[in-house]
Amino acid sequence: MKIHYLEIVTPDVDAVCAAYAAANQVEFSAPQEMLGGARTAALADGGSIGVRAPMHESEEPVTRPYWLVKDIEGAVAAAVAEGAEVAHPPLEIPGHGTFAIYFQGGVQHALWQL
């Protein structure tokens, strides 16, 4: 298993990015529109981290790992077969890949296919 994208949703994006940058000697990008305005930085294993503000007033702060999968449709179907509830069906982000989000066991889970 590999985390392709680690998403942090917080109302204080600048403070979180500053703390992560200082602790890890990394630099965060300007907001990336295609990633919900997330400021991103590279992870050592080739993935990335994105820190963004909530996109609507009911979105709660969350840390959401996006697991890299070869077949996102199959992975979502397998999760649903085990009782997961799809929160966001697979959606392609041009130039980035396809993601999906589901809820299971009181936790938000996410998948990413390149």
C-alpha positions in Angstrom: 0.0 0.0 0.0 1.2 3.5 -0.8 -0.2 6.9 0.1 -0.2 8.9 -3.1 -1.8 12.0 -1.6 -2.2 13.1 2.0 -4.9 15.7 2.3 -5.2 18.0 5.4 -8.4 20.1 5.6 -8.0 22.9 8.1 -9.3 26.4 8.7 -5.7 27.6 9.3 -3.8 26.6 6.1 -1.0 29.0 6.5 -0.1 28.0 10.1 -0.2 24.2 9.2 1.9 24.7 6.1 4.4 26.8 8.1 4.7 24.2 10.9 5.2 21.3 8.4 7.7 23.3 6.3 9.7 24.2 9.3 9.7 20.7 10.8 10.5 19.0 7.5 12.5 21.5 5.6 10.1 21.5 2.7 8.4 24.3 0.7 4.7 24.4 -0.1 3.3 25.6 -3.4 0.8 28.4 -4.0 -2.8 27.2 -3.9 -3.6 24.6 -6.6 -7.0 25.3 -8.0 -7.5 21.7 -9.4 -6.9 20.4 -5.8 -9.5 22.5 -4.1 -7.0 25.3 -3.4 -4.6 23.0 -1.6 -1.0 24.1 -1.1 1.1 21.1 -1.8 4.6 19.7 -1.0 6.4 16.6 -2.1 6.6 13.5 0.2 9.9 11.6 0.2 8.3 8.5 -1.4 7.1 10.4 -4.5 3.6 11.2 -3.2 2.4 14.6 -2.1 0.7 16.4 0.8 -2.0 19.0 0.3 -3.2 21.4 2.9 -6.5 23.3 2.1 -9.3 25.1 3.7 -12.8 23.6 3.9 -14.6 24.1 0.6 -18.0 24.7 2.2 -19.3 25.6 5.7 -20.3 22.1 6.6 -16.9 20.5 5.7 -15.1 19.5 8.9 -11.3 19.5 9.4 -9.9 16.1 8.4 -6.7 14.2 7.6 -7.5 12.0 4.6 -4.9 9.6 3.0 -5.5 8.7 -0.6 -4.2 5.2 -1.3 -2.8 4.5 -4.7 -4.8 1.8 -6.5 -4.6 0.3 -10.0 -8.3 0.0 -10.5 -10.3 2.6 -8.7 -13.7 1.4 -9.8 -12.9 -2.1 -8.5 -11.5 -0.8 -5.3 -14.6 1.3 -4.6 -16.8 -1.7 -5.4 -14.8 -3.8 -3.0 -15.2 -1.2 -0.2 -18.9 -0.9 -0.8 -19.2 -4.7 -0.7 -17.7 -4.5 2.8 -20.2 -1.9 3.9 -18.6 1.4 2.9 -20.7 4.4 1.9 -19.4 6.3 -1.1 -19.0 10.0 -0.3 -17.6 11.0 -3.7 -17.6 8.6 -6.6 -14.5 8.4 -8.9 -13.8 11.7 -10.5 -10.9 12.5 -12.8 -8.8 15.6 -12.1 -7.1 16.4 -15.4 -3.4 16.0 -15.2 -3.6 14.4 -11.7 -5.5 11.2 -12.0 -8.8 9.9 -10.6 -9.9 10.0 -6.9 -12.8 8.7 -4.8 -13.8 9.1 -1.2 -15.8 6.7 1.0 -16.8 6.4 4.7 -16.4 3.3 6.7 -16.0 2.6 10.4 -16.4 6.2 11.3 -13.4 7.2 9.2 -13.0 8.9 5.8 -11.0 6.9 3.3 -9.8 7.9 -0.2 -8.4 6.2 -3.3 -6.3 7.5 -6.2 -5.6 6.0 -9.6 -3.0 7.5 -11.9 
